[in-house]
Amino acid sequence: MEKNKQSPIFLIAMVGPVGSGKSFIANILSNKLKAAHIRTDDIRVELRRQGRSYSRAYTIARYRAKTVLEKKKSVISDFDAVLPGRRQELKKIARNYGAKFILIHIKTPEKIILKRLRAHKYASRDLFKNSQEAIRVYFSRKKFHTRQLKIHPDFVINNARPLEPQIQKIVKKLKSLQNLHGPLAQW
């Protein structure tokens, strides 16, 4: 194996509803993997402050991910990739930049999500006007997550169990792939 081969880079996407912990988990993973973290909540907050629709958030997140991948660095986007078209688009972007696409499905019990949304955490950051709006958004998007999802994630994180061992497993696997110094065809 050639030693001058560059370690593989990743585009990591997440599937999970609002309040499921995508941003929290993405932040931990980005620190452990030394990857850029595209924080879509921050993008939405900025759009809200500008009086603009959230509809541009995905486009902005996608552009930022491409900018990072152009530099041959790994990126984690915490944008909800529940829609099949978005997952396909992200896979194509990863392929175009020579990155490995990784999908992580965040499973969080509804009672935990509602408790988080009621805690005003999201409203205090200007992501939503108040906790009622956050809960309304959760229920309006819940249908995308309760349908029989035809996703095949590389990893599943279950928020009803301790996170640290689950995250360590992901980090260990991805770091081992980065140390291969070659194509990821065997994965």
LUMMARZA-780593 format. One record per residue: x, y, z of N, C-alpha, C, CB in turn; residue in three letters. Coordinates in steps of 0.05 Angstrom, whole numbers. Glycine has a CB too. Example, Ala and Ser with C-alpha at 12.3 -4.5 7.8 and 13.67 -1.06 7.14 Angstrom:
// residues 2
> 264/-114/156/246/-90/156/264/-66/156/226/-89/181/ALA
> 257/-45/142/273/-21/143/258/1/157/282/-12/114/SER
***
This chain:
// residues 187
> 17/-24/0/0/0/0/18/25/0/-19/0/24/MET
> 10/45/-16/26/69/-17/22/86/8/18/86/-42/GLU
> 44/96/18/42/112/43/33/140/37/69/113/57/LYS
> 35/150/13/27/178/7/-2/181/2/43/188/-16/ASN
> -18/160/3/-47/162/-1/-58/178/23/-60/134/-3/LYS
> -77/196/16/-89/212/36/-110/195/51/-102/237/24/GLN
> -113/199/77/-133/186/93/-161/194/82/-131/193/123/SER
> -180/176/83/-206/182/72/-220/204/89/-224/158/72/PRO
> -236/219/75/-252/239/89/-281/230/88/-249/268/76/ILE
> -297/242/107/-325/234/110/-344/257/107/-329/220/137/PHE
> -367/252/96/-390/270/99/-410/254/116/-402/279/70/LEU
> -414/263/140/-431/249/158/-458/265/161/-418/246/187/ILE
> -480/251/156/-506/262/157/-522/248/179/-521/261/130/ALA
> -543/261/189/-559/250/210/-589/249/203/-555/266/236/MET
> -602/229/214/-631/228/211/-642/228/240/-640/202/196/VAL
> -661/246/245/-673/248/271/-690/273/273/-652/248/294/GLY
> -712/273/286/-730/297/287/-718/318/305/-757/289/298/PRO
> -730/342/304/-722/364/322/-723/354/351/-741/389/318/VAL
> -702/361/366/-701/353/394/-689/325/398/-727/354/405/GLY
> -682/311/378/-672/284/381/-643/283/390/-674/268/355/SER
> -628/304/387/-600/305/395/-580/305/373/-595/282/413/GLY
> -589/311/349/-570/311/326/-547/330/330/-585/318/300/LYS
> -553/355/338/-532/375/341/-513/367/364/-544/402/347/SER
> -524/357/385/-507/349/408/-488/327/400/-525/340/431/PHE
> -498/306/387/-482/284/379/-462/292/357/-500/261/368/ILE
> -471/309/338/-452/319/317/-429/334/330/-468/336/297/ALA
> -435/350/350/-414/365/364/-393/347/377/-426/384/385/ASN
> -403/326/390/-384/307/403/-367/293/382/-400/286/420/ILE
> -380/284/361/-366/270/339/-346/288/325/-386/258/319/LEU
> -354/313/320/-336/331/306/-311/336/323/-350/358/300/SER
> -314/338/349/-290/342/366/-272/317/367/-299/349/395/ASN
> -284/294/369/-269/269/370/-256/262/344/-287/247/379/LYS
> -269/269/321/-258/262/295/-244/285/282/-281/253/277/LEU
> -243/308/295/-231/332/284/-243/339/256/-200/328/281/LYS
> -269/338/256/-285/344/231/-300/370/235/-304/321/225/ALA
> -305/384/214/-321/408/215/-350/400/221/-320/424/188/ALA
> -364/417/236/-392/413/243/-409/435/231/-395/411/275/HIS
> -426/428/213/-445/447/202/-469/447/220/-453/440/172/ILE
> -472/469/234/-494/471/254/-518/485/241/-485/488/279/ARG
> -537/468/233/-560/480/219/-578/496/237/-576/457/206/THR
> -578/491/263/-593/509/281/-582/537/279/-592/498/310/ASP
> -555/540/278/-543/567/276/-552/580/249/-513/565/277/ASP
> -553/565/228/-562/575/202/-591/585/204/-559/554/180/ILE
> -608/569/217/-636/576/219/-639/601/237/-652/553/231/ARG
> -624/603/258/-625/627/276/-618/652/260/-606/624/300/VAL
> -597/650/244/-589/673/228/-610/680/208/-562/668/214/GLU
> -622/661/195/-643/666/176/-667/679/190/-652/640/162/LEU
> -674/669/213/-696/681/229/-691/710/236/-701/664/254/ARG
> -666/715/244/-659/743/252/-660/762/228/-631/744/264/ARG
> -655/751/204/-657/767/180/-685/768/169/-638/755/158/GLN
> -704/755/182/-732/755/173/-736/738/149/-740/783/167/GLY
> -719/718/145/-721/700/122/-732/673/130/-694/697/108/ARG
> -741/659/110/-753/632/114/-730/612/119/-769/624/89/SER
> -738/591/134/-719/570/139/-714/553/114/-729/552/162/TYR
> -729/557/93/-727/541/69/-699/541/57/-747/549/49/SER
> -683/562/62/-656/563/51/-635/549/68/-648/592/48/ARG
> -643/540/92/-624/528/111/-609/504/99/-638/519/136/ALA
> -623/487/85/-610/463/74/-590/471/52/-630/444/63/TYR
> -598/490/35/-580/500/14/-555/511/25/-595/521/-4/THR
> -557/527/46/-534/539/59/-516/517/72/-542/560/80/ILE
> -529/498/85/-514/477/98/-499/460/77/-533/458/115/ALA
> -512/455/55/-500/439/33/-476/454/22/-521/434/11/ARG
> -479/480/18/-457/497/7/-433/496/27/-466/526/3/TYR
> -439/499/52/-417/499/72/-403/471/73/-428/506/100/ARG
> -418/450/70/-406/423/70/-388/420/46/-429/401/69/ALA
> -396/430/23/-379/428/-1/-354/444/3/-394/439/-25/LYS
> -356/467/16/-332/484/21/-312/469/38/-340/510/34/THR
> -321/454/58/-303/439/75/-291/415/59/-318/428/100/VAL
> -308/401/45/-299/378/29/-278/386/8/-322/364/16/LEU
> -281/410/-3/-262/419/-23/-234/421/-11/-270/447/-33/GLU
> -232/425/15/-207/427/30/-197/400/39/-209/446/54/LYS
> -211/379/30/-204/351/37/-205/347/67/-176/344/26/LYS
> -226/358/79/-231/354/108/-258/341/111/-229/381/123/LYS
> -261/326/132/-287/313/139/-306/334/150/-283/290/159/SER
> -332/328/146/-353/346/154/-377/330/165/-362/365/131/VAL
> -389/341/186/-413/330/198/-435/351/196/-408/321/228/ILE
> -457/344/183/-479/362/181/-502/351/198/-489/366/151/SER
> -512/368/216/-534/358/233/-561/364/222/-531/371/261/ASP
> -563/371/196/-588/375/183/-602/348/181/-584/387/154/PHE
> -628/347/186/-643/322/185/-645/312/157/-671/326/197/ASP
> -631/290/152/-630/277/125/-652/256/122/-603/266/119/ALA
> -675/260/133/-696/240/132/-708/237/104/-719/247/152/VAL
> -708/257/88/-719/256/62/-701/241/42/-726/284/51/LEU
> -711/221/28/-694/205/10/-678/221/-10/-710/184/-4/PRO
> -691/242/-21/-677/258/-41/-653/272/-30/-696/279/-52/GLY
> -655/281/-5/-632/295/8/-610/275/13/-641/308/34/ARG
> -617/251/21/-595/231/26/-581/225/0/-607/205/38/ARG
> -596/222/-22/-584/216/-47/-566/239/-56/-605/211/-69/GLN
> -575/263/-52/-559/287/-59/-534/288/-43/-575/312/-55/GLU
> -535/282/-17/-512/283/0/-492/261/-8/-520/280/29/LEU
> -503/237/-15/-485/215/-25/-470/224/-50/-502/190/-31/LYS
> -484/237/-68/-472/247/-93/-450/267/-87/-493/258/-112/LYS
> -456/286/-69/-436/306/-61/-411/292/-50/-448/326/-41/ILE
> -415/273/-32/-393/259/-20/-376/246/-42/-403/238/1/ALA
> -390/232/-60/-376/218/-82/-360/238/-99/-396/203/-99/ARG
> -372/261/-105/-358/281/-121/-333/292/-109/-377/304/-127/ASN
> -331/292/-82/-308/302/-68/-290/280/-58/-317/320/-45/TYR
> -296/255/-65/-279/233/-57/-283/226/-27/-251/238/-62/GLY
> -306/233/-16/-311/228/12/-329/204/15/-325/253/25/ALA
> -328/191/38/-345/169/45/-370/181/58/-331/148/64/LYS
> -394/173/49/-419/183/60/-426/164/84/-442/183/39/PHE
> -431/176/107/-438/161/131/-465/172/140/-416/164/153/ILE
> -484/154/146/-510/162/156/-514/151/184/-533/152/137/LEU
> -521/169/202/-526/162/230/-556/167/236/-507/177/250/ILE
> -570/147/245/-598/150/253/-599/154/283/-615/125/243/HIS
> -611/176/291/-614/182/320/-642/174/328/-608/212/326/ILE
> -644/155/346/-671/146/356/-674/156/384/-674/115/354/LYS
> -694/173/388/-699/185/414/-728/181/421/-691/215/415/THR
> -734/171/445/-763/168/453/-776/196/453/-765/155/481/PRO
> -802/196/445/-817/221/443/-818/235/469/-845/215/433/GLU
> -820/221/491/-822/235/517/-797/251/523/-827/215/540/LYS
> -774/241/514/-749/256/518/-748/281/500/-724/238/512/ILE
> -757/277/475/-758/300/456/-776/322/467/-767/290/428/ILE
> -800/314/475/-819/335/485/-809/348/510/-846/322/491/LEU
> -796/334/527/-784/346/551/-763/367/543/-771/325/570/LYS
> -746/360/524/-726/379/514/-739/404/502/-708/366/494/ARG
> -760/399/485/-772/422/472/-787/440/491/-791/412/450/LEU
> -799/428/512/-813/444/532/-794/460/550/-830/426/550/ARG
> -769/453/551/-749/466/568/-740/493/558/-724/448/571/ALA
> -752/503/537/-746/529/525/-718/532/515/-751/550/546/HIS
> -703/511/514/-675/512/504/-675/524/475/-662/485/504/LYS
> -693/514/458/-693/522/431/-703/551/427/-710/503/414/TYR
> -723/559/443/-734/586/442/-714/606/452/-760/588/458/ALA
> -699/600/472/-680/619/483/-657/625/463/-668/608/509/SER
> -653/607/444/-632/612/424/-643/624/398/-617/585/417/ARG
> -668/632/399/-682/644/376/-686/625/353/-666/667/365/ASP
> -685/599/358/-691/579/338/-721/578/333/-680/551/345/LEU
> -736/580/355/-765/581/353/-775/604/371/-778/554/362/PHE
> -799/614/365/-810/636/381/-813/628/410/-836/646/369/LYS
> -822/603/414/-827/592/441/-828/562/440/-854/604/453/ASN
> -831/550/463/-831/520/463/-855/509/448/-831/511/492/SER
> -878/523/448/-901/513/434/-896/511/404/-926/532/439/GLN
> -881/531/393/-874/529/365/-856/506/359/-861/556/355/GLU
> -837/501/377/-818/479/374/-833/452/374/-797/479/396/ALA
> -852/450/392/-868/425/394/-886/422/369/-886/425/419/ILE
> -897/444/359/-913/443/335/-897/434/311/-925/471/329/ARG
> -872/444/309/-854/436/287/-848/406/290/-828/452/287/VAL
> -843/397/314/-837/369/318/-860/352/308/-832/363/348/TYR
> -885/358/316/-908/342/308/-913/344/278/-932/350/324/PHE
> -908/367/266/-912/370/237/-892/353/221/-911/399/229/SER
> -868/349/232/-848/334/217/-847/305/227/-821/347/221/ARG
> -861/298/248/-861/271/259/-868/250/238/-880/269/283/LYS
> -886/257/220/-895/238/200/-872/227/183/-916/251/182/LYS
> -852/244/178/-829/235/162/-813/214/177/-811/259/155/PHE
> -814/214/203/-798/196/220/-814/171/229/-788/211/244/HIS
> -840/172/227/-856/149/236/-864/131/213/-880/159/251/THR
> -862/141/189/-867/124/166/-846/102/166/-866/139/139/ARG
> -852/81/152/-832/60/149/-808/71/134/-844/34/134/GLN
> -788/80/148/-765/92/136/-749/71/121/-748/106/156/LEU
> -743/77/96/-726/59/81/-698/70/81/-737/56/52/LYS
> -687/72/104/-659/81/107/-642/58/116/-657/105/126/ILE
> -618/59/108/-599/39/116/-575/53/129/-590/20/92/HIS
> -578/62/154/-557/77/166/-532/60/171/-567/90/192/PRO
> -510/74/172/-485/61/179/-484/56/209/-461/78/169/ASP
> -496/74/224/-497/73/253/-524/82/263/-475/89/266/PHE
> -532/71/286/-557/79/300/-549/86/328/-579/57/299/VAL
> -558/110/337/-554/118/364/-581/119/378/-539/146/366/ILE
> -583/104/400/-608/102/415/-605/119/440/-615/73/421/ASN
> -620/141/441/-618/160/464/-631/149/489/-631/186/457/ASN
> -643/126/488/-654/113/512/-632/97/526/-678/95/505/ALA
> -609/95/514/-586/81/526/-563/100/530/-577/57/508/ARG
> -543/93/546/-520/111/549/-506/118/522/-499/99/568/PRO
> -501/143/518/-490/153/493/-460/146/489/-494/182/490/LEU
> -445/149/510/-416/147/508/-406/121/494/-403/149/535/GLU
> -416/98/502/-407/73/488/-415/73/459/-418/49/502/PRO
> -438/83/452/-447/84/425/-429/103/408/-476/93/423/GLN
> -423/126/419/-407/145/405/-378/134/402/-406/172/419/ILE
> -368/122/423/-341/111/421/-339/89/399/-333/98/449/GLN
> -360/74/396/-360/53/375/-358/66/347/-386/36/377/LYS
> -373/87/343/-372/101/318/-345/114/313/-394/123/317/ILE
> -334/127/333/-308/140/331/-286/119/325/-301/155/357/VAL
> -287/97/339/-267/76/335/-268/66/306/-271/53/354/LYS
> -292/61/296/-295/50/269/-285/70/248/-325/43/263/LYS
> -293/96/251/-285/116/232/-255/122/233/-301/141/236/LEU
> -244/122/257/-215/127/259/-200/103/247/-207/131/288/LYS
> -210/79/250/-196/56/238/-197/58/208/-209/30/247/SER
> -218/69/197/-220/72/168/-201/94/158/-249/79/159/LEU
> -199/116/175/-180/137/167/-151/128/167/-184/161/186/GLN
> -145/108/183/-118/98/185/-111/78/163/-113/86/212/ASN
> -130/71/147/-125/51/126/-107/61/104/-151/41/115/LEU
> -108/87/99/-93/100/77/-99/87/50/-63/98/83/HIS
> -124/85/44/-132/74/18/-161/75/14/-122/45/16/GLY
> -171/64/-7/-199/65/-13/-216/50/7/-205/53/-41/PRO
> -240/58/10/-258/46/30/-275/24/17/-276/67/43/LEU
> -266/12/-4/-282/-7/-18/-291/-31/-1/-268/-17/-43/ALA
> -275/-37/19/-281/-61/35/-303/-56/56/-256/-71/49/GLN
> -310/-30/60/-330/-24/81/-358/-27/71/-326/3/92/TRP
***
